[in-house]
Each structure stands twice: as structure tokens, then as C-alpha cells.
Amino acid sequence: MAERLVVLSDMWGARKGLWITSYLGYLQQYFDIVYYDSQQLADLDVVVHTRENLCKAFFDGGRETAIAQILRKETEPSHYLTFCAGGTIGWEAALKGLPMKSLYAVSPINLHLQDQKPDCPVNLLFGEYQEEKPDAAWAKELGVTMDVVPQFGNELYSDEKIIQKVCLSLLERVLKKQFQY
């Protein structure tokens, strides 16, 4: 039986999410995948879709709405692959009891403000130029694995090389544990 993988999109969701099909294409043969559009989870009502407007709506109540929805919808322990705002949703929902086997968060936002981590293995991936990324001391203190990719910003997850890196890393970690005797 395939492991269950819950995917939480970035704040753009399906609107600018053609890149997500690459992740799903690589991973669908190994996982039972459930996908959530973070913008829909957050029930964002934004007329003009700019980064600034989406961030404001997300942090002015959208994040809490998304966390409440994912807590209500997901009751089965699963692995999580998250992007940008989806990483924040997953992290905070796990702290509130979301059953999580592992969290792989790519470019999560505002994690540097956290002082607790989910009770599962956590892998974080950031671009070198991403604003407000945590530093190595923060990662060590919280006990999370954090990688920083040189010469990338916060939307590194849409690059094909990063997509392959993330998928291979996730497969190695999850499948290796699955087949250990």
C-alpha cells in the first residue's frame, strides 16, 4: 500500500501552479496523493491578485482559516510536501495536532518566527535570496534539517532542477523507511 502524501500549494494555488504538475507526475506512482490549493483553504477573497495583496489576505485571517480547514479535513497520519504559504499552514497545523509523519517544506514563509517544531522529521529548503529565511542556528536549535540552494529566491520550487531534487529527496527518505526491516 502506498504511503499517503498531502501536498499544500503556495499562496497562488492553481492560478500560477503549473509547476505542481511536475511534482505530482514524479510522485504519483509512489504515493497516494491528496492536493490542497492553499488559496482555497484560506478562503482568500482578493480582487487584484498581487503578491502583496495575497500576503496581506493570508496574514489577515486567511492563515487561520486554512489551518482550521486542514485540521478538519485531515485526520490520517500522512507525509506532507508544502510550498511557501502551504509550509506555514502545515507547520502551524501540526503544532495544533495535525497528524503528520513528516514535513518537507519548500520556501515556507515566516518560520523564523517559530520557536516550536512539529513532532515529526522536518526538512526545509530555501533559496539563498529568500527574504526572512531562518538561519542555521535557528534550525539547529529547533532540530530541523535545513538546506539553502545558492542563487535562488523564494519561488525556487518552480524550477525543474529543484523539482527533481525535492522529489528524489522525499522518495529516498520515505521509501527507505518503508522498506527497512
MOTATA-V468498 format. One record per backbone hydrogen bond with DSSP energy under -1.0 kcal/mol. CO is the residue of the C=O (numbers start at 1). NH is the residue of the N-H. Records with the same first field share a line. If there is no record, write none. Layout:
CO=NH + NH
This chain:
3=32
4=79
5=34
6=81
7=36
8=83
10=13
12=15
17=20
18=21
19=22 + 23
20=24
21=25
22=26
23=27
24=28
27=30 + 31
32=5
34=7
36=9
37=41
38=42
39=44
48=50
50=54
51=55
52=56
53=57
54=58
55=59
56=60
57=62
58=63
61=65
62=66
63=67
64=68
65=69
66=70
67=71
68=72
69=73
70=74
78=101
79=6
80=104
81=8
82=106
83=86
84=87 + 88
85=89
86=90
87=91
88=92
89=93
90=94
91=95
93=98
94=97
99=78
102=80
103=123
104=82
105=125
106=84
110=113
111=114
118=120
121=103
122=145
123=105
124=147
125=107
126=149
127=130
135=139
136=140
137=141
138=142
139=143 + 144
145=124
147=126
149=128
152=129
155=158
156=159
159=163
160=164
161=165
162=166
163=167
164=168
165=169
166=170
167=171
168=172
169=173
170=174
171=175
172=176
173=177
174=178
175=179
